[in-house]
Amino acid sequence: MAMLQVREGQVLEIFGPGTAGHAITDPPVMAFEVEDVAEARAELLANGVELLGDIGSWNGFAWLYFGGPGGHVSAIKKTPPHGWEMAAQQQD
C-alpha cells in the first residue's frame, strides 16, 4: 500500500495484491471527501444507495464503499487534519 499526498487535502492511495480491501478496490475506486462519513452514510441510505459494508477507519481516516451505476464501486471518505502524514510515517 502507498499513500501519496498529491496536494493539500488530496491523497492518492494505491493498494496492491494481498492488502486488506484489495478485492473491493479493483478496479480503481473514486472516493469523495466528506466532512462526516456517518452523516453522508445516512444521506446515501435515504436516497436508496446500496452500501457495501460498514464504515471503516484507520489512523483518523474513515471511509464507506457504495455501489454506483453499472456495478462500479465508489466511496466516501474523511481524511484527518493536516499532520496525519507524519503520524503514519512514525508507525512504519
C-alpha distances in whole Angstrom, upper triangle without the diagonal:
4,7,10,13,15,19,20,19,16,13,11,7,5,4,6,9,9,7,9,11,10,13,14,12,13,15,13,14,16,16,19,20,22,24,24,22,25,28,26,26,29,30,28,30,33,33,32,28,27,24,21,21,21,20,16,16,14,15,17,15,17,16,18,18,21,23,24,27,27,24,22,19,19,18,19,17,18,17,18,21,20,19,16,14,16,16,12,13,16,14,12
4,6,10,12,15,17,16,14,10,8,6,5,7,9,12,13,11,13,13,13,16,17,14,15,16,14,15,16,16,19,18,21,23,24,22,26,28,26,26,30,30,28,31,34,33,33,29,28,25,23,23,23,21,18,17,14,15,17,15,17,17,19,19,22,24,25,28,28,26,22,20,19,18,19,17,17,15,17,19,18,17,14,12,14,15,11,11,15,14,12
4,7,9,12,13,13,10,7,6,5,7,9,12,15,16,13,14,14,14,18,17,14,16,17,14,14,15,14,16,15,18,20,21,20,23,25,23,24,28,28,27,29,32,31,31,28,27,24,23,22,22,20,17,15,13,13,14,12,15,15,18,18,21,24,24,27,28,26,22,20,18,16,17,14,14,12,13,15,14,14,11,9,12,13,10,10,14,14,13
4,6,9,11,11,9,6,5,6,8,12,14,18,19,17,18,18,17,21,20,17,18,19,15,15,15,15,16,16,19,20,22,21,25,27,25,26,29,29,28,31,33,32,33,29,29,27,25,25,25,22,20,18,16,15,16,14,17,17,20,20,23,25,25,28,29,27,24,21,19,18,18,16,16,13,14,15,14,13,12,9,12,14,12,12,16,16,15
4,6,7,8,6,5,6,9,12,15,18,21,23,20,20,20,20,23,22,19,21,21,17,17,16,14,15,14,17,18,21,20,24,25,24,25,28,28,27,30,32,32,33,29,29,27,26,26,25,22,20,18,17,15,15,14,17,17,20,21,24,26,26,28,30,28,25,22,20,18,18,15,14,11,13,13,11,11,10,8,12,14,12,13,16,17,17
4,7,8,5,5,6,10,12,16,19,23,24,22,22,22,21,24,23,19,21,20,17,16,15,14,15,14,18,19,22,22,25,26,24,26,29,28,27,31,33,31,32,29,29,28,27,28,27,24,22,21,20,19,18,16,19,19,21,22,24,26,25,27,28,28,24,22,19,18,18,16,16,13,15,15,13,14,14,12,15,17,16,16,20,21,20
4,6,5,7,10,13,16,19,22,26,28,25,25,24,24,27,25,22,24,23,20,19,17,16,15,14,17,18,21,22,25,26,24,26,29,28,28,31,33,32,33,30,31,29,29,29,28,25,24,22,21,19,19,17,19,20,23,23,25,27,27,29,31,30,26,24,21,20,19,17,16,13,14,14,11,13,14,12,15,18,17,17,21,22,22
4,6,8,12,14,18,21,24,28,29,26,26,25,26,28,26,23,26,25,22,20,18,16,15,13,15,16,19,20,23,24,22,25,28,27,27,30,31,31,33,30,31,28,28,29,27,24,23,21,20,18,17,15,18,19,22,23,25,28,27,30,32,31,27,25,22,20,18,15,14,11,12,10,8,11,12,11,14,16,16,17,20,21,22
4,7,10,13,17,19,23,26,27,24,24,22,23,26,24,21,24,23,19,18,15,13,12,9,11,12,15,16,20,20,18,21,24,23,23,26,28,27,29,26,27,25,25,25,24,21,19,18,17,16,14,13,14,15,18,20,22,24,24,27,29,28,24,22,19,16,14,12,10,8,9,9,8,11,11,11,15,16,16,18,20,21,22
4,7,10,13,16,20,23,25,21,21,20,21,23,21,18,20,20,16,15,12,11,10,9,12,14,16,17,20,21,19,21,24,23,23,26,28,27,28,25,26,24,23,24,23,20,19,18,17,16,15,13,14,15,17,18,20,22,22,24,26,25,22,19,16,15,13,11,11,9,11,12,11,13,12,12,16,17,16,17,20,21,21
4,6,10,13,16,20,21,18,18,17,17,20,18,15,18,18,14,13,11,10,11,10,13,15,17,17,20,22,19,21,24,24,23,26,28,27,28,25,25,23,22,22,22,19,17,16,15,14,14,11,13,13,16,17,19,22,22,24,26,24,21,18,15,14,13,11,11,9,11,12,12,13,11,10,14,15,13,15,18,18,18
4,7,10,13,17,18,16,16,15,15,18,16,13,15,15,11,11,10,10,12,12,16,18,20,19,22,24,21,22,26,25,24,27,29,28,28,25,24,22,21,22,22,19,17,17,16,16,16,13,15,14,16,16,19,20,20,23,24,22,19,16,14,13,14,12,13,12,14,16,15,16,14,13,16,17,15,16,19,19,18
4,7,10,13,15,12,13,12,11,15,14,10,12,13,10,10,10,10,13,13,17,19,20,18,21,23,21,21,25,25,23,26,29,28,28,24,23,21,19,20,20,18,15,15,13,14,15,12,14,13,15,15,18,19,20,23,23,21,18,15,14,13,14,12,13,12,14,17,16,17,14,13,16,16,13,15,18,17,16
4,7,10,12,10,12,11,9,13,13,9,10,11,9,10,12,12,16,17,20,22,23,21,24,26,24,24,27,28,25,28,31,30,29,25,24,22,20,20,21,19,17,17,15,17,18,15,16,15,17,16,19,20,21,23,23,21,18,15,15,14,16,15,17,15,18,20,20,20,17,15,18,19,15,16,20,18,17
4,7,8,6,8,8,6,10,10,8,9,11,9,11,13,14,17,18,21,24,24,21,24,26,24,24,27,28,25,27,30,30,29,25,23,21,18,18,19,18,15,16,15,17,18,15,16,15,16,15,18,19,21,23,23,20,17,15,15,15,17,16,18,17,19,22,22,22,18,17,20,19,16,17,20,18,16
4,6,6,9,10,7,10,12,10,9,11,11,13,16,17,21,22,25,27,27,25,27,30,28,27,31,31,28,30,33,32,31,28,25,23,20,20,22,21,18,19,18,20,22,19,20,18,19,18,21,21,23,25,24,22,19,17,18,18,20,20,22,21,23,26,25,25,21,20,22,22,18,19,22,19,17
4,6,9,9,6,8,11,10,10,12,13,15,18,20,23,25,27,30,29,26,29,31,29,28,31,32,29,31,34,33,32,28,26,24,20,20,22,22,19,20,19,22,24,21,22,20,20,19,21,22,23,25,24,21,19,18,19,20,22,22,24,23,26,29,29,28,24,23,25,24,21,22,24,21,19
4,7,9,7,9,12,12,12,15,15,17,20,21,24,25,28,30,29,26,28,31,29,27,31,32,30,30,34,34,32,28,26,23,20,19,21,21,18,19,18,20,23,20,21,19,20,19,22,23,25,27,26,23,21,19,20,20,23,22,24,23,25,28,29,28,24,23,25,24,20,21,23,20,18
4,6,6,9,11,10,11,14,14,15,18,18,21,22,24,26,25,23,25,28,26,25,28,29,27,28,32,31,30,26,24,21,18,17,18,18,15,15,14,16,19,17,17,16,17,16,19,21,23,26,25,22,20,17,18,17,20,18,20,20,21,25,25,24,20,20,22,20,17,18,20,17,16
4,6,8,9,10,12,15,14,14,17,17,20,21,22,24,23,20,22,25,23,22,25,26,24,25,29,29,27,24,21,18,15,14,14,14,11,12,12,15,17,15,15,13,14,14,17,19,21,24,24,21,19,16,17,15,17,16,18,18,20,24,24,24,20,20,22,20,17,19,21,17,17
4,6,6,6,9,12,12,11,14,14,17,18,20,22,21,18,20,23,21,19,22,24,21,22,26,25,24,20,18,15,12,11,12,13,10,12,13,16,17,14,14,12,11,10,13,15,18,21,20,17,15,12,13,12,15,14,17,17,20,23,24,24,21,21,23,22,18,21,23,20,19
4,6,5,6,9,10,10,14,15,18,20,22,25,24,21,23,26,23,22,25,26,23,24,28,27,26,22,19,17,14,14,16,16,14,16,16,19,20,17,17,14,14,12,15,16,18,20,20,17,15,12,14,14,17,17,19,19,22,25,26,26,22,22,24,23,20,22,24,21,20
4,6,6,9,10,11,15,16,19,21,23,26,25,22,23,26,23,21,25,26,22,23,27,26,24,20,17,16,12,13,16,17,15,17,18,21,23,20,18,16,15,12,14,14,16,18,17,14,13,11,13,14,17,18,21,22,25,28,29,29,26,25,28,27,23,25,28,25,24
4,6,8,9,8,12,13,16,18,20,23,22,18,20,22,20,18,21,22,19,20,23,22,20,17,14,12,9,10,13,14,13,16,17,20,21,17,16,13,11,8,10,11,13,15,15,11,10,7,10,10,14,15,18,20,22,26,27,28,24,24,27,26,23,25,28,25,25
4,6,5,6,9,10,14,16,19,22,21,18,21,23,20,19,22,23,19,21,24,23,22,18,16,14,12,13,15,15,14,16,16,19,20,16,15,12,12,9,11,12,13,16,15,13,10,8,9,10,13,14,17,18,21,24,25,26,22,22,25,24,21,23,26,24,23
3,5,7,11,13,17,20,22,25,25,22,24,26,23,22,25,25,22,24,27,25,24,20,18,17,14,16,18,19,17,19,20,23,24,20,19,16,15,12,14,13,14,16,15,12,10,9,11,13,16,17,21,21,24,27,28,29,25,25,28,27,24,26,28,26,25
4,7,10,13,16,19,22,25,25,22,25,27,23,22,26,25,22,24,27,25,23,20,18,17,15,18,20,20,19,21,22,24,25,21,20,17,16,13,14,13,13,14,13,11,8,8,10,13,16,18,21,22,25,28,28,29,26,26,29,29,25,27,30,28,27
4,7,10,13,16,19,22,23,20,23,24,21,21,24,24,21,23,26,24,23,19,18,17,15,17,19,19,18,19,20,22,22,19,18,15,15,12,13,13,13,15,14,13,9,8,9,11,14,15,18,18,22,24,25,26,23,22,26,26,23,24,28,26,25
4,6,10,13,15,19,19,17,19,21,17,17,21,20,17,20,22,21,20,16,15,14,13,15,16,16,15,17,18,20,20,16,15,12,11,9,10,11,11,13,13,12,8,6,5,7,10,12,15,16,19,22,23,24,22,21,25,25,22,24,27,26,25
4,7,10,13,17,17,15,18,19,16,16,19,18,16,19,21,19,19,16,16,15,14,17,17,16,16,17,18,20,19,16,15,12,12,10,11,11,11,13,14,13,10,8,5,6,9,10,13,14,18,20,21,23,21,21,25,24,22,24,27,26,26
4,6,9,13,14,12,15,16,13,13,17,16,14,17,19,18,19,15,15,14,13,15,15,13,13,14,16,17,16,12,11,8,9,8,10,12,12,15,17,15,12,9,6,4,5,6,10,11,15,17,18,20,18,19,22,22,20,23,25,24,25
4,6,10,11,10,14,14,10,12,15,14,13,16,18,17,18,15,16,14,15,17,16,14,15,15,17,18,16,13,11,9,10,10,11,13,13,16,18,17,14,12,8,6,5,6,8,10,14,16,18,20,18,19,23,23,21,24,27,26,27
4,7,9,9,12,12,10,12,15,14,14,17,19,18,20,17,18,16,17,18,17,14,14,14,15,16,14,11,10,9,11,12,14,16,16,19,22,21,18,15,11,9,6,5,6,7,11,12,14,17,16,17,20,20,19,22,25,24,25
4,6,6,10,9,7,10,12,12,12,15,17,17,18,16,18,16,17,18,16,13,14,14,16,17,13,11,10,9,11,13,14,17,17,20,23,22,19,17,13,10,6,6,6,8,11,13,15,18,17,19,22,21,21,24,26,25,27
4,7,9,8,8,11,13,13,14,17,18,18,21,19,20,18,20,20,17,14,15,14,16,16,13,11,10,11,13,16,17,20,21,24,27,25,23,20,17,13,10,8,6,9,10,11,14,17,16,19,22,21,21,24,26,25,27
4,6,5,6,9,10,11,12,14,16,17,19,17,18,16,17,17,14,11,13,12,15,15,12,11,9,10,11,14,16,19,20,23,26,25,23,20,16,13,9,8,7,10,11,13,16,19,17,20,23,21,21,25,26,25,27
4,5,5,6,9,10,10,12,14,15,16,14,15,12,14,13,11,8,10,10,13,15,12,10,7,7,7,11,12,16,17,21,23,21,20,16,13,10,7,6,6,10,12,15,18,20,18,20,23,21,21,24,26,24,26
4,5,5,6,9,10,11,12,14,16,14,15,12,14,13,10,8,11,12,15,17,14,12,9,9,9,12,13,17,19,22,25,23,21,18,16,13,10,10,10,14,15,17,21,23,21,23,26,24,23,27,28,27,29
4,5,5,6,9,10,11,13,15,14,15,14,16,16,13,11,14,15,18,20,16,15,12,12,11,14,14,18,19,22,25,23,22,19,17,14,11,11,11,15,16,18,22,24,22,25,28,26,26,30,31,29,32
4,5,5,6,9,10,11,13,11,13,11,14,14,13,11,14,15,18,20,17,15,11,10,9,11,11,14,15,18,21,20,19,16,13,11,8,9,10,14,16,18,22,24,22,25,28,26,26,29,31,29,31
4,5,5,6,9,10,11,9,10,8,11,11,9,8,12,14,17,20,17,15,11,10,8,10,9,12,14,17,20,18,18,15,13,10,8,10,12,16,18,20,24,26,23,26,29,27,26,30,31,29,31
4,5,5,6,9,10,10,12,10,14,14,12,11,15,17,21,23,20,18,15,13,11,13,12,15,16,19,22,21,20,18,16,14,12,14,15,19,20,23,26,28,26,29,32,30,29,33,34,32,34
4,5,5,6,9,9,12,11,15,16,15,14,17,19,23,24,22,19,16,14,12,14,12,14,15,17,21,20,19,17,15,13,11,14,15,19,21,23,26,29,27,30,33,31,30,34,35,34,36
4,5,5,6,5,8,8,11,13,13,13,16,18,22,24,22,19,16,13,10,11,9,10,11,14,17,16,16,14,12,11,10,13,15,19,22,24,27,29,27,29,32,31,30,33,35,33,35
4,5,5,6,7,8,11,13,12,13,17,19,23,26,23,21,17,15,12,12,10,12,13,16,18,17,17,16,14,13,13,16,18,22,24,27,30,32,29,32,35,33,32,35,37,35,36
4,6,8,10,11,15,16,16,16,20,22,26,28,26,24,20,18,15,16,13,14,15,17,20,19,20,18,17,16,15,18,20,24,26,28,31,34,32,34,37,35,35,38,40,38,39
4,6,9,11,15,17,17,18,21,23,27,29,27,24,21,18,15,15,12,12,12,14,17,17,17,17,15,15,15,18,20,24,27,29,32,34,32,34,37,36,35,38,40,39,40
4,6,9,13,15,16,17,20,23,27,30,28,25,21,18,15,14,11,11,11,13,15,15,16,15,15,15,15,19,21,25,28,30,33,36,33,35,38,37,35,39,41,39,40
4,6,10,12,14,15,18,21,24,27,25,22,18,15,12,10,7,7,8,10,13,12,12,11,11,12,12,16,19,22,25,28,31,33,30,32,35,34,32,35,37,35,36
4,7,10,11,13,16,19,23,26,25,21,18,15,11,9,6,5,8,10,12,10,11,10,11,11,13,16,19,23,25,29,31,33,30,32,35,33,31,35,36,34,35
4,6,8,10,12,16,19,22,21,18,15,11,8,6,4,6,10,13,15,12,12,10,10,9,11,13,16,20,22,26,28,30,27,29,32,30,28,31,33,31,32
4,7,9,11,15,18,21,20,17,14,11,7,5,5,7,10,14,15,11,11,9,10,9,11,14,17,20,22,26,28,29,26,27,30,28,26,29,31,29,29
4,7,9,12,15,19,19,16,13,10,7,7,8,11,14,18,18,15,15,12,12,11,12,14,16,19,21,25,27,28,25,26,29,27,25,28,29,27,27
4,6,10,13,17,16,14,10,9,6,8,10,13,16,20,21,18,18,14,14,11,12,12,14,17,19,22,25,26,23,25,27,25,23,27,28,25,26
4,7,10,14,12,10,7,6,5,8,10,14,17,21,22,20,18,15,13,10,9,9,11,13,15,19,22,22,19,22,24,22,20,24,25,23,24
4,7,11,10,8,6,5,6,9,12,16,19,22,24,21,19,15,14,11,11,9,10,12,14,17,20,20,17,19,21,19,17,20,22,19,20
4,7,7,5,4,6,9,12,15,19,21,25,27,24,22,18,16,13,12,9,9,10,11,14,17,17,13,16,18,15,14,17,18,16,18
4,6,5,7,9,12,15,18,22,24,28,29,26,24,20,18,15,14,11,11,10,10,13,15,15,11,13,14,12,10,14,14,12,14
4,6,9,12,15,18,21,25,27,30,32,29,27,23,21,18,16,13,11,9,8,11,12,11,8,10,11,8,8,11,12,10,13
4,7,10,14,17,20,24,26,29,31,29,26,22,20,16,14,11,8,7,5,8,11,11,8,11,13,10,10,14,14,13,16
4,7,11,13,17,20,22,26,27,25,22,19,16,13,11,7,6,5,6,9,12,12,9,11,14,12,11,15,16,15,17
4,7,11,14,17,19,23,25,22,20,16,14,10,8,5,5,7,8,12,15,16,13,15,18,16,15,18,20,18,20
4,7,10,14,16,19,21,19,16,13,10,7,6,4,6,9,11,15,17,19,16,17,20,19,17,21,22,20,22
4,7,10,13,17,18,16,14,10,9,5,5,7,9,12,15,18,21,22,19,21,24,22,21,24,26,24,25
4,7,10,13,15,12,10,7,6,4,7,9,12,15,18,21,23,25,22,23,26,25,22,26,28,26,26
4,7,10,12,10,9,6,5,6,8,11,15,18,21,24,26,28,25,26,30,28,26,29,31,29,30
4,7,9,6,6,5,6,8,11,15,18,21,24,27,29,31,28,29,33,31,29,32,34,32,33
4,6,6,5,6,6,9,12,16,19,22,25,28,30,32,29,30,34,33,31,33,36,34,34
4,5,6,8,10,13,15,19,23,25,29,31,33,35,33,33,37,36,34,36,39,37,37
4,6,9,11,15,18,21,25,27,31,34,35,37,34,35,38,38,35,37,40,38,38
4,6,10,13,16,19,23,25,29,32,33,35,32,33,36,35,32,35,38,36,35
4,7,10,14,17,20,22,26,29,30,32,29,29,33,32,29,32,35,33,32
4,7,11,13,17,19,23,26,27,29,26,26,30,29,26,29,31,29,29
4,7,10,14,16,20,22,24,26,23,24,27,27,24,27,30,28,28
4,6,10,13,16,19,21,23,20,21,25,24,22,25,27,25,26
4,7,10,14,16,19,21,18,20,23,22,21,24,26,25,26
4,7,10,13,15,17,15,16,20,18,17,20,23,21,23
4,6,9,12,14,12,14,17,16,16,19,21,20,22
4,7,9,11,8,11,14,13,12,16,18,17,19
4,7,8,6,10,12,11,11,15,16,16,18
4,6,7,10,11,11,13,15,16,17,19
4,6,8,9,10,12,13,15,16,18
4,5,6,7,9,10,11,13,15
4,5,5,6,9,10,11,13
4,6,5,6,9,10,11
4,5,5,6,9,10
4,5,5,7,9
4,5,5,7
4,5,5
4,6
4
